[in-house]
Amino acid sequence: MVVTNQVKNQHLVWRAGFGPDIFEVQKLAEINPADHFAAMMKSSQKKPAYIDVANDLLQGFVMGVGEIIKNNSQNAEASQQKKRQFAKESRERLKSLNLQWLDEMVGSQAQLREKMSLFWHGHFACRNINIFFQQQLLHDIRSNALENFGDLLMAVSKNAAMLAFLNNQQNKKSHPNENFAREVMELFTLGRGNYTETDVKEAARAFTGWSFDLQGEFVFRRFQHDDGIKAFLGRKGNFDGEDIIRMLLERKETAVFITRKLYRFFVNDLPDENNVQWLAGRFYQGNYNISALMKDIFTSAWFYDAKNIGCHIKSPVELMAGVRRILPMELQNDESQLLLQRALGQILFYPPNVAGWPGGTNWIDSSALMLRLRFPQLVAGNDVFSFNPKTDDDQQMGMQEEATQLRNKRKKQIMMAIGARNKFVADINWPLFVKQFDSVPKQHLLSVLEAVMLQTAPGSISSGLIDSVANKTSREEYIKSTAVALMSTPEYQLC
């Protein structure tokens, strides 16, 4: 594979962002990749706006519970009913948070920040239906995504969503709970094999008392904290949770673990250990500066080696965001994206477990691959999305209850409701897309479109096959149908 300037830049925007938007296509053949990365970094330096879909909901819930507590005439059932109402509304707001963040991935100039945030979203996997806690966790991640890993780790560790998800509100002096301490070491910092069971037990004692209030603010409950001497990673002292996190950061194993995971996400599923160790050393010596680490990755010559290009299977979110970026469009039914996320196996804010999404070939099974190949046809309006979800009300974001209610209505109403919600309808600005190729001679259109759409070696797609399905009634129709056909190939699943 000849690694041209265009290939390098497309490789960069797919890995450090969510693929090229239509206005970038002509520029990618000209700009220097190092300059392009510098521009991406600059665009991502500004602090993100807080995505707020729940403050009014939280205020109403807190006030309602407060009134119940103050008024002794109210019974426990009233409080439980209030909590059930909050949980139901919270699931609805989680849908909004999901879609608003996905829109940021598609439209934001801060592509690097949002891509880094998606990585940390999987690294600090958290499944919690409290919308206020989740949107605060997302803000902590997006605000620190390119800053200092130690600050990010501390912010996430003190976040109510994470503390609740990992049961640390149950971690008390009299009854230690090891779940939070174990996952902080196993999944967030050192990785397996770099700590002992004694370290887990002692760290759990140090994290006793870490909790949160109804508003999601971190609270240290000192009367629940074990202030005795702990033995952790070969050291003894009256350690608290912050001490534990600082000691974890002092271990180079943490830098290596994080770097290797970043390498697999941004470079190659099969890490080059020489590169990993070099990067980790600089990450560790640089006091965990995330921006500096990403610069080391994206400006290294080996990042642009042919073996690292077109080898990454796009996650469902990367696939969806990438299609929306290259094809300028307006969606008529935003919520259809939630069903596509479920069908493809990656619902934002609903990781499968505490380890997050495994990625790689795990994204591909027979049913998921067929839907992935159909997705461009859905976007172009050439196909209809039909999907019957498995019964899992948590992952279905409350839609199982809705489905149960629908089944009690007439069958015609049910089918109409399901059809409307499942239909993916996009208004694509095809004239804008086609315009970008005005200067391309007709005989070169297929090769140019292939180079723009795919990150595989030129000629890897049968020109005869694509040409056989292309609409040749006009130049515009040929460009449209060829673009959709290329995006419907297995090769488009790679970047």
N, C-alpha and C positions, 0 to 999 in steps of 0.2 A: 504494500500500500504506500503510495506516494503521499507524504504528509505535507500538503500545501499550507500556505498561510490561512486560507479559508478553513481547511480542515482543523487546524490548530485552534482558531478562534471559535469555531462551532463546538469543538471539544471543550473549550473553556466555558462557554456560556451554558452548555448542557450540564457540566459538572459543578460550576460555581454559581449556577442559576437554574432556570427552568427552560432553557433553550432560547433560541433567537426569536425576537418578535419580527414581524414582517418588515419593519422599517430598518432593521439591522442587516438584512440579507445582503445588500450591495456593498456595505461597508466592511464586511468580514474578510473579504479578499485583500483588503488594502492595509488595514490597521495592524500595527505590531502587537502581538499577543501580550507582551509585557505592559505596553501602554494601555491596552484594553483592560487588563486586570487592574491596573492602577486606577482607571476610571471607575471600574466596578467597585473597588474598595472605597473610593471617595464618595460615591453615591450611597454607600451603606454606612457612612460614619454618623449621620444624623440619628438622634434618638427616635425610636418609633413612637407614633401616637398610640395611646392606650385604646385598645379595642373594647369598648364598653357596651355590652348588650344586657346588663343585669343590675346596675346600681338601683334602679327604681324597684326592681323585684326584691333585692336584699333589704332595702329600707322598709318595705311593706312587711316582709317576713319578720324582721327584728322587732318592729313595732307591735305586730300582732302577737308574737310570742311573749313580748314584754307585758302586754296587757293581760294575757292569760295568767302569767306568773303573779302579777300584782293582784288580780281579782280572784280571791279564793273561791268564789262561787263557781268559777269555771273548773271543769274536771279534766283529767288527763286525756280523755278522748278528744276534747277540743284541741289540745296541743298536738296530738297525733294527726288529727285531721288537717291542721295547719301545715304540718310537716309533709303530709302526703300531697297537699296542694302545691307546696313549694317544689317538691321533687318532680311533679308532673310539669310544672311551668319551667323548671330548670332544664329538663330534657329538651323542651322546645327552644329555649335560649341557646343550648349547646349546638343545635342545628344552625342557628344564626351565627354563632361564633365560628363554627366550622366553615361556613360559606364565606364569611367576611375575611377570614384569614386566607382561604383559598384565592379569593379575589386579590389579596395583597401579593400572593405568590405570582399571580398572572400579571398584574398591572403595575406593581411597584418598581421604581427605578432601583431600589435597594435590593437587587436580586441576590447578591451574596449574603446579605443579612438574613433574608427570608429562607435561603437554602440552608444556611448554618442553623437557623432556628428549627427547621424541619429535622435536621440531624439531631440536635439536642432534644427535640420533642420525642424522638425515638430512644435516645440514650437515657433520658430521665422519664421513662415511660410511667404514666400515671392515669389510672382509670377512676374517675370520681365524678358523680353526677351533679355535684354542687357547682353550678355555673359560676358563681362569684369566685370560688376558690380556683376554678380552672382558668378563668380569664386573667386572674392575678398571676398564676403560674406561667401562662403564656407570655404575659408582659415581662415577667422576670427573665424568661428565656430570651425573648426578642431583644430586650434592653442590654443583656450581657452576652449575646451570641458571639460577638467579635471582640469582647473585652478580655478580662482576666478570668481564667478558669476557676481559680480559687473563689473569686467573688460570685461567680455563677453557681458554683457548688454550694456555697454558704446560703445564697438566696433561695435556691431550690430546696435545700435541706430544712429551711425554716418556713417553707410555704405550707399553708394549711392543707392544700390538696395532697401534697406528698406525705405529710405527717399522718393524715387520716388514712390514705391509701396503704401505708406501711405500718399502720396500727400503733404509732408511737404515742397517741393519746392514752393508750393502755399500758405504757411503759412507766411503771411507778416503782418507787424504792422497795415497797413490800412485795411487788410482783413484777419483776423485770420481764419485758417483752423484747426478744432479740431480733424481730423481723427488720426493723428500720436499720439497726446497726449492721446486720448481715448484708443487706442490699447495698448500703452505702459503700461497703468494701468490695463486695463481689461484682456489682454491676456499674457503680459510679466511679470507682477509683482504682484499687489495686488489681482486681481480677482474681479469679480462683487460683489457689496454690501459693498465694503471697501473704497469707494470714492463717492463724490457727483458730480452733473453736474457743480456746481461752480468750483470744483477742476479741471474738464476737461477744462473748459474755461480759467481758470487762468494758467494751465499748457501749454495750447496751446499758450498763450501769451509769456510764457517763452521760448518756442521752436521756436518762430519766428526768421527768419534769418538762421536757420540751413538748409544748402543746399550742393551742390556739383558741381564740374566743369565737363568738358567734359571727362576728364580722370578718373572720379570717385572719386577724392580726396574730402574729407570733406572741406566745405567752410562755414565760419561764416560771413554772410552778415550783418554787424552791422547797416547799414542804413535801413534795413528791420526789425530790432529787436525792440521790444517794451521794453524799459528800465524803464517802470513805476513800481510802487509798485504792487505786486501780493499777493493774499491771498490764500495759498495752504495748505491743510491738517492742518488747524488750526494755521498756521504761516504766518507772513507777511514779505515781503522784496522785494528787487529788484532782483528777482530770474532769472537765465538763465536756459538753458536746463540741464546743468551738475548739477546745484543745485537741480532740480526736481528729477533727477535720484538718487542722493545721499539721498534725503529725502524719496524716495520710498524704498530704501534699509534699511533705518533706521526703517521702520515699520516691526514688526515681521510677520504681515499678508503676506508679500512678501515671507518670508522663508517658511511659512506654505503652501502657494499656490504652490510654486515651488516643495516643498517636496511631497505634495499629488499627484501632476502630475507625478513626478518621480516614486513614489510608484506604481501608476496605470500602468505605462509603464514597470517597471522592476520587480515588485513583484506580484500584483494582481489587477484586475479591481475593486475589492471591497476592498477599503483600510481599514486597521485596524487603527482606529483613535488614539488609544493609541500609536501604533508604529509611526504613522505620527507625532504626537505631540512631541514624544521623539526625533525623527530624526530632526524635524524642530528646536527644541530648540538648539540642538548641532550645526546644520547648521548656525543658527543665531549667537550663541555665538562664533563660529569659523570663523566669518567674511566671510561666504559664500564660504568656501573652498569645491569645488565640489569633489575633490578626497577623502577628509575625509568623506564626506557624503556617497559616494559610498562604501567606506570601511565599514562604519557603516551598510549599507544595506547588502552587500555581505558576511560579516563575522558574522552576527547575526544568532542565532540559529533558530529564527522564519522564516528566509528566506527559510530554508530547510524543513519547515513543509510540510506535505503531501498535505495540502489544497492549497499550493502555487505552487505545481509542476504539470505541464501538464494542467494548467488552462488558459494559454495565447494563444489566436488565433494569429498565425504568420501573420505578415503583408506580403503583396506580396514581398517586398524587402527581408524580413527575410526568406521567403520560398525559393525564388530563390537563394539567397546567400547560404543558408543552404544546398540545394541540390548540388550546385557546390562545396562546401567544403567537403562533405562526399564522393562524387563520383569524383575522380580525372579525369578532362576532359579538352579538348580544344574545344572551340566553333568555328564552321566554319562560322557562321553568327552572329556577335555580335549584330547587330541591331534588330534581332528578339526579343531580350530582351526588347527593347523599346515597341514593340507591346504587349508583355506579360504584361508589367507594365500597359499599358493602359487598356488592357482587364481585369486585376485584380483590377484596381482602385487605383494604387499608382505610379504616374510618378514623379521621382525625379525632383525637381525644378518647378513642376507644382502642388502645393497644390490646393485643391478644393476651398479654400477661406482663409481669413486671420487667421482663427482659426486652420488651418491645417487639418490633417486627423483625424477623430474621433476615429478610431481604434475599438478594441473589436469586437462585433458581427456585426458591420457595414462592416467588411471585407467580410462577408458571405451573398450572396444572391444565388438564384438558379443557375444562369448562372456562377457566379464566382466560386461557389463550384464545379461545374462540371469540369470547366477548371483546378482548383487546383488539383482535383483528377486525371486528365489526364496528368498533368505536368510531373511527373516522366516517364510516358510512352513516352512523347514527347522527353525527354532527352535521353531515352534509344533507341530511333528510332523506337518505336512500334506504333506511332500514328502521325497524321499530324495535324498541327495547322491551323485552318481556322477561321478568325476573320474579320468581317466587322465593322469598327469603326463608332461611331456616328459622325455627322458633328460638329466639334468644332476645328477650325484651331489652336486656341491658345494651347489647350491641345494636339492636334495632332502634335505639334512641327513643324508646317509648312507643314505637309504631306498632308493636304487637297488640297493645291495648286498643289502639285505634282500629286495627284489623279485626279484633274480636267484636268490637262494636259494629263495624261495618257488616260483619257476617249476620248480624241480627236484622239487617235491612233486606230489602228486596234484591235479588240477584242482579238485576239490571243496574241498580244503583251502585252495587259493589263493583261491577265490571267497569262502569263509567269512572268511578273514583280511582280505581287502580290504574286504568288506562291513562287518565290525565296525569297522575303523579309519576308514572313510569316513563312518560313520553319525553324524550330528549329533543327539544326543538331549539335550534340556533339560527339566528339571522346572520349569515356570513356576508361580509362586505367583499364580495368576489371582485368587483371592479378595482378595489384598492389592492387586492392580492395580485391580480393579473397585471396591473400597471407596473409592478416591480420587475417584470420580465419583458418590458417593451423593447429593450435594446437587444434581446437575444434572438438570433436568427432562428427561423422555424426548425431547421434541421438539427439545431443544438438544444432545443427546448427540453427534450427528455433527459439528456445528460446533465444539464444545468439543474433541473428540478430534482434529479436524483442526488446530486451533490449537496443541494440545500436541505433536502428532507432526511437523508440517511447519513449515518456515521460509519458506514462500512465501505470496503474498497470499491472504487468505481467499476461498474460492469458486473457487480455481484448479483444484480437483478437482471433477469432475462428481458431484454428490450422488446423481444417479440411478444412476451406475455403481457407486459404493460401496454404495448401498442395495440394489442388485440382487444383490450377493454376500454381504451381511450375513446372519447367522443370526438370525432374529427369533423363535425359539422361547421366548426368555426375555431379560430385560434383561441378565443376565450374559453370555449367549451373544452378544447383539448387540454389547456393548462389546468383547468378546474378538475377534470376527470383524471388526469395523470397524477396530479398532486394527491387526490384522495386515494387513488390506486396504490401509490407508493407508500402512503401512510397506513395502508391496510395490509402491508407485508410483514412477515416475521422480523425482517431486518429493522423495521421502524421501532420495534420493541427495545432496541439496543441504542446506547449512546456512549 
